[in-house]
Amino acid sequence: MIVDLPDSTVSKISRALVSVREEGGAVALGRVLTLIILTREEALEEVIEAANDASREHPMRVIVLMIDGADADSRLDAQIRVGGDAGASEVITLRAFGEAGSSNLESLVTGLLLPDAPVVVWWPNKTPENPATTSIGRIAQRRITDAATKPDPSAWVADLGKNHAPGDTDLAWTRLTHWREQLAAVLDQPPYDAVTGVEVRGAASSPSTALLAAWLRLMLDVPVDWRYLPEDEWTHGVKSVRLTRADGEVLLARSSPAIACLTQPGQPEHDLALPRRSLRECLAEELRRLDPDVLYGRVITEGWELLESATRETHG
């Protein structure tokens, strides 16, 4: 069910939500959080689809906020989606025009938040430099950004630690979960020789490459040689990780965007499924935890500083 509410107010939207539940039988029971999404018109359906898919694991209320036309007359248009059009969530789309979108954005969503439920904010593309200090970011327990959507992903990743606050995370980190799991599994198997060197390679469009290098530098406390590959060599995502140990080298390298080959001394090669993760998968994972991701914070601050220090020494 979709209900359009042109030229509306927050109080009218709240009353319409109650009416929709009464008339359509939709209920808000079991909603575990409020997800606020600040996005652009052209990405609207993609982010709503990702949120709807994630809501099957995390029933929630979704508030999508778009700011349009700073020079337009002040107006707030809304749309409510429930039932089959909203997965296991309620989706409220807000389009703020003119002064309605230039004032405190918090006032547009406060009256629509689920009572006594955590708030998560997601910037799929329109990301402020310091999310935690924005009016919307201040009311959230978790704040999700995505370096991969930036014009210069590598520069964005390099600056993540400068403005980091507990509760911040980035989907460039979430996309590394399976890589980290595979590498940890390799090191949990005999022989247990210490890693003495690491090499990481990835596409120039993949900010996850830098975060993987920073994680390995922090966790293993060894030098990490990492760099982005030219587009004609590798186009998307992390390409490979090479671990050097006394008994030889361990190589986990993608032969295609979905398959990686694991090569270890004295063992046959293994092909592993290692596809790039979808937006829905990454969002659902981030919504599983509402406490600060301490390891992520250490990676983008301590781990990144260790990488940068090594770079400065090399070129100094």
Residue pairs with C-beta under 8 A, 6 or more apart in sequence:
1 20
1 24
1 26
1 81
1 82
1 83
1 84
1 85
2 79
2 80
2 81
2 85
3 16
3 20
3 79
3 80
3 81
4 77
4 78
4 79
5 12
5 13
5 16
5 77
5 78
5 79
5 80
6 77
6 78
7 75
7 76
7 77
8 16
8 76
8 77
8 78
9 76
10 76
10 107
10 108
10 110
10 111
10 112
11 111
12 78
13 78
13 80
13 92
13 94
13 111
13 112
14 111
14 112
16 78
16 80
17 80
17 90
17 92
17 112
20 26
20 80
20 82
21 27
21 28
21 82
24 82
24 83
26 82
26 83
26 90
28 61
28 90
28 114
30 59
31 59
31 60
31 61
31 89
31 90
31 114
31 117
32 58
32 59
32 60
32 117
32 118
33 58
33 60
33 61
33 114
33 117
33 118
33 119
33 120
33 287
33 290
34 60
34 61
34 62
34 63
34 112
34 113
34 114
34 117
34 118
34 119
34 120
35 51
35 60
35 61
35 62
35 63
35 89
35 120
35 121
35 122
35 287
36 63
36 65
36 109
36 119
36 120
36 121
36 122
36 136
36 140
37 47
37 48
37 51
37 62
37 63
37 64
37 65
37 121
37 122
37 123
37 124
38 65
38 66
38 67
38 105
38 121
38 122
38 123
38 126
38 136
39 47
39 64
39 65
39 66
39 123
39 124
39 125
39 126
40 66
40 125
40 126
41 66
41 68
43 124
43 125
44 64
44 66
44 93
46 124
46 279
47 64
47 122
47 124
47 279
48 62
48 64
48 81
48 91
48 93
49 280
50 278
50 279
50 280
50 283
51 60
51 62
51 87
51 89
51 91
51 283
52 62
52 86
52 87
52 88
52 89
52 91
53 87
53 280
53 284
54 280
54 283
54 284
54 287
55 62
55 86
55 87
55 88
55 89
56 87
56 88
57 284
57 287
57 288
58 284
58 287
58 288
59 88
59 89
60 88
60 89
60 114
60 287
61 89
61 90
61 92
61 112
61 113
61 114
61 117
62 86
62 89
62 90
62 91
62 92
63 92
63 94
63 109
63 112
63 113
64 91
64 92
64 93
64 94
65 94
65 96
65 105
65 108
65 109
65 136
66 93
66 94
66 95
66 96
67 96
67 101
67 102
67 105
68 95
68 96
68 97
68 101
69 97
69 98
69 101
70 98
70 101
70 102
71 98
72 97
72 98
73 97
73 98
74 97
74 98
74 99
74 100
75 96
75 97
75 98
75 100
76 94
76 95
76 96
76 97
76 100
76 108
77 94
77 95
77 97
78 92
78 93
78 94
78 95
79 92
79 93
80 90
80 91
80 92
80 93
81 90
81 91
81 92
81 93
82 90
82 91
85 91
92 112
94 108
94 109
96 105
96 108
100 108
104 135
105 134
105 135
105 136
106 135
106 136
106 138
106 139
109 136
110 139
113 119
113 139
118 141
118 142
118 290
119 139
119 140
119 141
120 140
120 141
120 142
120 143
120 144
120 286
120 287
120 290
121 131
121 136
121 137
121 139
121 140
121 142
121 143
121 144
122 144
122 283
123 131
123 143
123 144
123 145
123 146
124 146
124 149
125 146
125 149
127 145
127 146
127 149
127 150
128 134
128 137
129 159
129 163
130 137
130 163
130 165
131 137
131 143
131 145
131 163
131 165
131 168
132 138
132 143
132 163
132 165
132 167
132 168
133 165
137 143
140 167
141 167
141 290
141 291
142 167
142 169
142 286
142 287
142 289
142 290
143 165
143 167
143 168
143 169
144 169
144 170
144 171
144 283
144 286
145 168
145 169
145 170
145 171
146 170
146 171
146 172
147 153
147 156
147 157
147 160
147 170
147 171
147 172
147 207
148 171
148 172
148 175
148 205
148 206
148 207
148 208
150 156
150 207
153 172
153 205
153 206
153 207
154 204
154 207
154 210
154 228
156 207
157 170
157 172
157 207
157 210
157 211
157 300
158 210
158 304
160 168
160 170
160 300
160 304
161 300
161 301
161 304
161 305
164 297
164 300
164 301
166 292
166 297
167 292
168 296
168 297
169 286
169 293
169 296
170 207
170 211
170 296
171 279
171 282
171 283
171 286
172 206
172 207
172 208
172 211
173 208
173 211
173 293
173 296
173 299
173 300
174 277
174 282
174 285
174 286
175 208
175 237
175 276
175 277
175 282
176 208
176 211
176 212
176 215
176 238
177 277
177 285
178 274
178 277
179 208
179 212
179 238
179 241
179 252
179 274
180 212
180 215
182 252
182 260
182 262
182 272
182 274
183 216
183 241
183 243
183 252
186 243
186 250
186 252
186 262
186 264
187 195
187 243
191 245
191 247
193 245
193 246
193 247
194 245
194 246
195 220
195 222
195 243
195 244
195 245
196 222
196 244
196 245
196 246
197 222
197 223
197 224
197 225
197 243
197 244
198 213
198 216
198 217
198 220
198 222
198 223
198 224
198 225
198 226
198 241
198 242
198 243
198 244
199 224
199 225
199 226
199 240
199 241
199 242
199 244
200 209
200 212
200 213
200 216
200 224
200 225
200 226
200 227
200 238
200 240
200 241
200 242
201 209
201 226
201 227
201 228
201 229
201 234
201 238
201 239
201 240
201 241
202 208
202 209
202 212
202 226
202 228
202 229
202 234
202 237
202 238
202 239
203 209
203 228
203 229
203 231
203 234
203 235
203 236
203 237
203 238
203 239
204 228
204 229
204 230
204 231
205 231
205 235
205 236
206 228
206 236
206 237
206 238
208 237
208 238
209 226
209 228
209 238
209 239
210 226
210 304
210 307
211 299
211 300
212 226
212 238
212 241
213 224
213 226
213 307
214 299
214 300
214 303
214 304
214 306
214 307
215 299
215 303
216 224
216 241
217 223
217 224
217 303
217 306
217 307
217 310
218 298
218 299
218 302
218 303
218 306
223 310
224 307
224 310
226 307
229 239
236 257
236 276
237 254
237 257
237 276
238 254
239 253
239 254
240 251
240 252
240 253
240 254
241 251
241 252
241 253
242 249
242 250
242 251
242 252
242 253
243 249
243 250
243 251
247 265
247 266
248 264
248 265
248 266
249 263
249 265
250 262
250 263
250 264
250 265
251 261
251 262
251 263
252 260
252 261
252 262
252 263
252 272
253 260
253 261
253 263
254 260
254 261
254 274
255 261
255 271
257 275
257 276
258 273
258 274
258 275
258 276
259 271
259 272
259 273
259 274
260 271
260 272
260 274
261 269
261 270
261 271
261 272
262 269
262 270
262 271
262 272
263 269
